[in-house]
């Protein structure tokens, strides 16, 4: 449930002010840090949601780290997950060269 709360916080609301958005992002990251301590095999769907949320928040390195872990699982070793990871590799390379 903490992760679902983090996803909600990470998405933000268009009406919120910048300060409220920063607090929401901080809460999302806190929730995801809790998730990252759990077993990826048990909560792989939540890991996928957290990666997507990190990507939306432009936290590309964090999103990529989760996708890389997900790619080790047979059910996520798919073209869709590889595409998401590949697009993030490109963004990370572009922004952090």
Secondary structure, DSSP 8 states (H G I E B T S, - for coil): -HHHHHHHHHH--TTS-HHHHHHHHHHHHHHHHHHTTS-TTTSHHHHHHHHHHHHHTT-HHHHHHHHHHHTTSGGG-SHHHHHHHHHHHHHHHHH--
